[in-house]
Amino acid sequence: EAQVRALVGHCTHQCFAAPTLLYVENRQLIHCNAHGSEFSLSGAVTQGPAGAPLSAFQTQLFAERIEIFRA
């Protein structure tokens, strides 16, 4: 069964006006281009300076769409 996860697009180290997170496909991680923090695809911190995981939204996957619910 397919799964989908929606994470907040801002690093937990310092929040900026524009999203700073990038998905790095060949390393299967999320990288902050502002200060170098890295997160697993579940949102857990794998490299600081971020100290808190990324917040996740509740999602529901349908055949024709994905619904993302506000916290």
C-alpha positions in Angstrom: 0.0 0.0 0.0 1.3 3.4 -0.9 2.0 6.0 1.8 2.3 9.7 1.6 3.6 12.1 4.3 3.3 15.9 4.3 5.9 17.8 6.3 6.2 21.5 7.1 8.5 23.2 4.6 10.5 25.2 7.2 13.5 24.1 9.2 13.0 23.9 12.9 16.4 25.6 13.5 15.3 29.0 12.3 12.1 29.9 10.4 12.5 32.0 7.3 9.8 33.7 5.2 10.5 31.4 2.3 10.8 27.6 2.6 14.4 26.5 3.0 14.0 22.7 2.7 15.0 20.7 -0.3 14.4 17.0 -1.0 17.7 15.2 -1.9 16.5 12.2 -3.9 19.8 10.4 -4.2 20.4 10.5 -0.4 16.7 10.1 0.5 16.7 13.0 2.9 15.5 16.6 3.4 18.2 19.2 3.5 18.0 22.8 4.8 19.9 25.1 2.5 20.1 27.8 5.1 22.2 26.2 7.8 22.8 22.5 6.7 20.3 20.7 9.0 19.2 17.3 7.6 16.0 15.3 8.2 14.9 11.8 7.4 11.8 11.4 5.2 9.8 10.9 8.4 10.9 14.4 9.6 13.4 13.3 12.3 16.6 15.3 12.6 19.6 13.4 11.4 22.1 16.3 11.4 21.9 19.6 13.3 21.8 22.5 14.1 18.1 21.8 14.1 17.0 20.2 17.4 13.4 19.4 16.7 11.8 17.2 14.1 9.7 18.6 11.2 6.0 18.8 12.0 3.8 16.5 9.9 0.2 16.9 8.7 -2.4 14.2 8.7 -2.9 12.9 5.2 -5.3 10.7 3.4 -4.5 9.0 0.0 -7.2 8.4 -2.5 -6.9 6.9 -6.0 -7.2 10.3 -7.7 -6.0 12.7 -5.0 -4.2 13.3 -1.7 -5.9 15.3 1.1 -3.7 17.2 3.6 -5.4 18.3 6.8 -4.4 21.3 8.9 -3.2 20.6 12.4 
